Amino acid sequence: MNNNSAWILVEVRSGIPLSVKAFANRNLAEIEETKIRENLNLENDETGIFQIEIPREETNAYIASN
């Protein structure tokens, strides 16, 4: 993973994006995704994890550490 990247977790319920969270690493995003998926209707709801690049000067402002 690039030092200037973050992992974004998106929660979608019934086709509507409900939340977007940023994490410093994929493992933290996957832990949160597991918690969210416990309460999803897997036929209508979904989660997704995506890696994004962040310009160096903005890195500290956008990445959540937990």
C-alpha positions as CSV (number, residue, x, y, z in Angstrom):
1,M,0.0,0.0,0.0
2,N,1.2,3.5,-0.9
3,N,1.8,5.7,2.2
4,N,-0.5,8.3,0.6
5,S,-3.5,6.0,0.2
6,A,-6.6,5.2,2.3
7,W,-9.2,2.5,2.3
8,I,-12.8,3.6,1.9
9,L,-15.7,1.6,3.2
10,V,-19.0,2.3,1.6
11,E,-22.3,1.0,3.0
12,V,-25.3,0.8,0.7
13,R,-28.8,0.0,1.9
14,S,-31.6,-0.7,-0.6
15,G,-29.5,1.0,-3.3
16,I,-28.9,4.1,-1.3
17,P,-25.3,5.0,-0.1
18,L,-25.7,5.3,3.7
19,S,-22.2,5.9,4.9
20,V,-18.6,6.3,3.7
21,K,-15.7,5.8,6.1
22,A,-11.9,6.2,5.6
23,F,-9.3,4.0,7.1
24,A,-5.5,4.0,7.2
25,N,-5.3,0.3,6.2
26,R,-7.4,-2.3,4.6
27,N,-7.5,-4.5,7.7
28,L,-9.3,-1.8,9.7
29,A,-11.8,-1.4,6.9
30,E,-12.4,-5.1,6.8
31,I,-13.0,-5.3,10.5
32,E,-15.6,-2.5,10.3
33,E,-17.2,-4.1,7.2
34,T,-17.6,-7.4,9.1
35,K,-19.5,-5.5,11.9
36,I,-21.7,-3.7,9.4
37,R,-22.5,-6.9,7.4
38,E,-23.9,-8.6,10.5
39,N,-27.0,-6.4,10.2
40,L,-27.4,-6.2,6.4
41,N,-30.1,-7.8,4.3
42,L,-27.6,-9.4,1.9
43,E,-30.3,-9.5,-0.9
44,N,-30.8,-5.7,-0.9
45,D,-27.8,-4.2,0.9
46,E,-24.0,-4.2,0.2
47,T,-20.7,-2.9,1.3
48,G,-17.5,-2.2,-0.6
49,I,-13.9,-1.4,0.2
50,F,-11.9,0.8,-2.2
51,Q,-8.4,2.1,-2.1
52,I,-7.9,5.8,-3.0
53,E,-4.8,7.9,-3.4
54,I,-4.5,11.1,-1.3
55,P,-2.2,14.0,-2.2
56,R,0.6,14.1,0.4
57,E,-0.3,17.5,1.8
58,E,-3.8,16.3,2.5
59,T,-3.0,12.8,4.0
60,N,-3.3,13.7,7.7
61,A,-6.6,15.5,7.2
62,Y,-8.4,12.6,5.6
63,I,-7.3,9.3,7.0
64,A,-9.0,7.9,10.1
65,S,-6.7,5.7,12.2
66,N,-9.6,3.7,13.7
